[in-house]
Amino acid sequence: MEAAVGAPSNPSVEEVFLDFKGRRAAIVKALTIDYEDFYQQCDPGKDDLCLYGFPNQEWQVHLPAEEVPAEIPEPVLGINFARDGMAERDWVCFVAAHSDTWLISVAMFFGARFGFDKTDRDRLFDMMNDLPTIFEAVVGKVKKQGKKKSPVSNHNNNKSKSNSKKGSESQGNYSKAMESKEEDYLEEEEEEHGETLCGACGENDDVAGFWICCDICQRWFHGKCVKITRAKADYIKHYKCPSCTIKKLVNCSF
């Protein structure tokens, strides 16, 4: 996977802007016109995936570049892992915001690499800033369409019922992992969480498996649904679920 396909060679400010504009158009297309295809390609069961935009306005969901360091800055890694762990609208906005960051980093990388001075950098930024961000374009699309049916949208009605119970169940390390190595403790977990629904998938199966509680919204999640293992949870002081991670970002725009 070559993220730098079509990248300009010894570019002028105008050429770097055209590169930026093409990549931006590609990602906007992926998150709007081609959204259904993009959504399907972001399979949480696959390895870490990135959304690439190319200067020819084509996009691709692919594994990150194998070169270390990469030829140009890489997009955010693992967008597929968060897909089913947060509200679909929030996930799209999350990808859009990270894509904006990536586009700016690529453009400024070219500017630094090819010796743009302050005047050139100012011109380049002004040209990029005249275009709406990907986030702005996608938010406008989401506002018009409203919430799309998603793997998590059907379970939103269950959240308020489970939240009050979950808040009282959290205590000490128990807020991080619901499975204990002790058999008697495991039995208690199965009884107490028999009616608890996962905040991501809305199911209460795998009661004896690993769960994790968000310290912000107090919802419980299957570890497998939010890609958190018991070993990872041991190093997390305060866990934020994917939805709470992007909550401020979304609230600022809606």
C-alpha positions as semicolon CSV with decimal commas, in nm:
position;residue;x (nm);y (nm);z (nm)
1;M;0,000;0,000;0,000
2;E;0,157;0,325;-0,113
3;A;-0,010;0,623;0,050
4;A;0,207;0,854;-0,156
5;V;0,074;0,740;-0,496
6;G;0,043;1,047;-0,712
7;A;0,230;1,269;-0,466
8;P;0,392;1,571;-0,629
9;S;0,766;1,582;-0,695
10;N;0,936;1,912;-0,602
11;P;0,595;2,077;-0,589
12;S;0,488;2,437;-0,590
13;V;0,235;2,567;-0,339
14;E;-0,038;2,527;-0,599
15;E;0,060;2,165;-0,669
16;V;0,058;2,074;-0,300
17;F;-0,285;2,233;-0,270
18;L;-0,414;2,029;-0,565
19;D;-0,277;1,717;-0,394
20;F;-0,459;1,817;-0,075
21;K;-0,779;1,895;-0,265
22;G;-0,780;1,558;-0,442
23;R;-0,722;1,361;-0,122
24;R;-0,991;1,561;0,055
25;A;-1,245;1,497;-0,221
26;A;-1,168;1,125;-0,203
27;I;-1,233;1,101;0,170
28;V;-1,548;1,313;0,153
29;K;-1,671;1,074;-0,114
30;A;-1,596;0,773;0,106
31;L;-1,788;0,921;0,399
32;T;-2,088;1,041;0,197
33;I;-2,156;0,910;-0,155
34;D;-1,971;0,580;-0,107
35;Y;-2,055;0,548;0,261
36;E;-2,224;0,207;0,247
37;D;-1,923;0,056;0,072
38;F;-1,685;0,228;0,314
39;Y;-1,882;0,102;0,615
40;Q;-1,873;-0,257;0,494
41;Q;-1,498;-0,243;0,430
42;C;-1,431;-0,128;0,787
43;D;-1,481;-0,477;0,928
44;P;-1,392;-0,484;1,301
45;G;-1,281;-0,844;1,255
46;K;-0,992;-0,742;1,032
47;D;-0,651;-0,609;1,135
48;D;-0,587;-0,237;1,189
49;L;-0,722;-0,047;0,888
50;C;-0,672;0,308;0,763
51;L;-0,872;0,530;0,528
52;Y;-0,652;0,663;0,250
53;G;-0,740;0,940;0,008
54;F;-0,541;0,985;-0,313
55;P;-0,478;1,290;-0,533
56;N;-0,687;1,132;-0,813
57;Q;-0,992;1,149;-0,580
58;E;-0,995;0,775;-0,519
59;W;-1,012;0,630;-0,168
60;Q;-0,914;0,299;-0,015
61;V;-0,950;0,122;0,318
62;H;-0,628;-0,069;0,368
63;L;-0,363;-0,186;0,610
64;P;-0,100;0,076;0,700
65;A;0,217;0,112;0,497
66;E;0,481;-0,147;0,581
67;E;0,770;0,097;0,544
68;V;0,910;0,234;0,870
69;P;0,917;0,526;0,868
70;A;0,642;0,571;0,611
71;E;0,708;0,773;0,296
72;I;0,452;1,033;0,405
73;P;0,246;1,070;0,725
74;E;-0,002;0,787;0,778
75;P;-0,378;0,819;0,853
76;V;-0,513;0,720;1,192
77;L;-0,483;0,347;1,255
78;G;-0,762;0,107;1,343
79;I;-1,077;0,296;1,238
80;N;-1,253;-0,037;1,193
81;F;-1,212;-0,132;1,561
82;A;-1,428;0,158;1,678
83;R;-1,705;0,104;1,422
84;D;-1,935;-0,115;1,630
85;G;-1,834;0,028;1,967
86;M;-1,994;0,369;1,929
87;A;-2,297;0,537;1,774
88;E;-2,263;0,528;1,396
89;R;-2,292;0,906;1,359
90;D;-2,020;0,957;1,617
91;W;-1,795;0,707;1,444
92;V;-1,830;0,881;1,106
93;C;-1,748;1,218;1,265
94;F;-1,455;1,060;1,446
95;V;-1,309;0,929;1,117
96;A;-1,374;1,264;0,948
97;A;-1,190;1,463;1,216
98;H;-0,889;1,232;1,206
99;S;-0,888;1,253;0,825
100;D;-0,874;1,633;0,842
101;T;-0,571;1,604;1,067
102;W;-0,405;1,362;0,827
103;L;-0,460;1,585;0,522
104;I;-0,305;1,886;0,693
105;S;-0,009;1,679;0,812
106;V;0,055;1,550;0,459
107;A;0,039;1,900;0,308
108;M;0,269;2,046;0,572
109;F;0,504;1,750;0,531
110;F;0,544;1,840;0,164
111;G;0,594;2,204;0,260
112;A;0,872;2,117;0,503
113;R;1,033;1,861;0,276
114;F;1,049;2,094;-0,023
115;G;1,155;2,405;0,164
116;F;0,844;2,622;0,169
117;D;0,916;2,947;0,350
118;K;0,674;3,131;0,580
119;T;0,504;3,306;0,290
120;D;0,453;2,977;0,105
121;R;0,319;2,805;0,416
122;D;0,079;3,093;0,480
123;R;-0,048;3,074;0,122
124;L;-0,090;2,699;0,141
125;F;-0,280;2,717;0,468
126;D;-0,507;2,994;0,343
127;M;-0,591;2,791;0,032
128;M;-0,671;2,482;0,238
129;N;-0,868;2,685;0,491
130;D;-1,093;2,824;0,219
131;L;-1,238;2,474;0,177
132;P;-1,479;2,325;0,432
133;T;-1,314;2,058;0,642
134;I;-1,410;1,695;0,591
135;F;-1,568;1,707;0,935
136;E;-1,784;2,005;0,836
137;A;-1,888;1,836;0,512
138;V;-1,979;1,511;0,688
139;V;-2,159;1,682;0,978
140;G;-2,377;1,865;0,726
141;K;-2,458;1,534;0,563
142;V;-2,541;1,372;0,896
143;K;-2,762;1,662;1,002
144;K;-2,971;1,627;0,689
145;Q;-3,002;1,251;0,704
146;G;-3,042;1,211;1,080
147;K;-2,929;0,894;1,250
148;K;-2,875;0,597;1,022
149;K;-2,964;0,248;1,131
150;S;-2,652;0,102;1,284
151;P;-2,538;-0,200;1,483
152;V;-2,579;0,002;1,802
153;S;-2,878;0,225;1,729
154;N;-3,135;-0,043;1,805
155;H;-3,006;-0,075;2,159
156;N;-3,014;0,290;2,265
157;N;-3,344;0,239;2,449
158;N;-3,181;-0,015;2,677
159;K;-2,904;0,216;2,795
160;S;-3,095;0,419;3,054
161;K;-3,223;0,105;3,226
162;S;-2,880;-0,049;3,255
163;N;-2,695;0,268;3,355
164;S;-2,849;0,306;3,700
165;K;-2,770;-0,052;3,791
166;K;-2,421;-0,035;3,652
167;G;-2,335;0,273;3,854
168;S;-2,401;0,089;4,179
169;E;-2,210;-0,219;4,067
170;S;-1,883;-0,037;4,007
171;Q;-1,630;-0,069;4,288
172;G;-1,252;-0,062;4,284
173;N;-1,097;-0,281;4,020
174;Y;-1,441;-0,422;3,954
175;S;-1,508;-0,115;3,739
176;K;-1,240;-0,236;3,501
177;A;-1,305;-0,610;3,471
178;M;-1,606;-0,821;3,562
179;E;-1,440;-1,158;3,541
180;S;-1,243;-1,293;3,835
181;K;-1,003;-1,580;3,852
182;E;-1,186;-1,691;4,166
183;E;-1,472;-1,929;4,085
184;D;-1,699;-1,802;4,361
185;Y;-1,651;-1,441;4,247
186;L;-1,724;-1,548;3,891
187;E;-2,056;-1,697;4,002
188;E;-2,152;-1,369;4,166
189;E;-2,070;-1,185;3,845
190;E;-2,296;-1,411;3,643
191;E;-2,585;-1,350;3,879
192;E;-2,543;-0,974;3,911
193;H;-2,496;-0,908;3,539
194;G;-2,742;-1,154;3,401
195;E;-2,965;-0,862;3,294
196;T;-2,688;-0,617;3,200
197;L;-2,674;-0,527;2,832
198;C;-2,353;-0,446;2,649
199;G;-2,345;-0,078;2,550
200;A;-2,212;-0,171;2,206
201;C;-2,399;-0,480;2,091
202;G;-2,699;-0,459;2,325
203;E;-2,669;-0,824;2,424
204;N;-2,613;-0,986;2,763
205;D;-2,459;-1,307;2,637
206;D;-2,109;-1,405;2,747
207;V;-2,199;-1,304;3,106
208;A;-1,901;-1,498;3,238
209;G;-1,664;-1,330;2,993
210;F;-1,465;-1,009;3,025
211;W;-1,656;-0,682;3,056
212;I;-1,539;-0,325;3,112
213;C;-1,724;-0,021;3,248
214;C;-1,693;0,330;3,107
215;D;-1,601;0,567;3,389
216;I;-1,788;0,852;3,216
217;C;-2,128;0,711;3,117
218;Q;-2,117;0,405;3,346
219;R;-2,222;0,170;3,067
220;W;-2,078;-0,180;3,054
221;F;-1,925;-0,331;2,741
222;H;-1,809;-0,672;2,634
223;G;-1,433;-0,643;2,613
224;K;-1,443;-0,801;2,269
225;C;-1,692;-0,538;2,146
226;V;-1,461;-0,246;2,231
227;K;-1,136;-0,433;2,160
228;I;-1,017;-0,421;2,523
229;T;-0,864;-0,726;2,686
230;R;-0,827;-0,789;3,058
231;A;-0,452;-0,735;3,020
232;K;-0,507;-0,393;2,859
233;A;-0,762;-0,295;3,123
234;D;-0,504;-0,346;3,395
235;Y;-0,313;-0,046;3,254
236;I;-0,614;0,182;3,211
237;K;-0,673;0,423;3,497
238;H;-0,998;0,571;3,369
239;Y;-1,167;0,396;3,080
240;K;-1,366;0,600;2,827
241;C;-1,583;0,414;2,581
242;P;-1,559;0,514;2,212
243;S;-1,877;0,726;2,234
244;C;-1,755;0,925;2,534
245;T;-1,413;0,969;2,374
246;I;-1,564;1,171;2,093
247;K;-1,854;1,322;2,289
248;K;-1,702;1,670;2,322
249;L;-1,610;1,677;1,955
250;V;-1,961;1,592;1,846
251;N;-2,134;1,820;2,096
252;C;-1,936;2,115;1,967
253;S;-2,077;2,061;1,620
254;F;-2,435;1,954;1,668
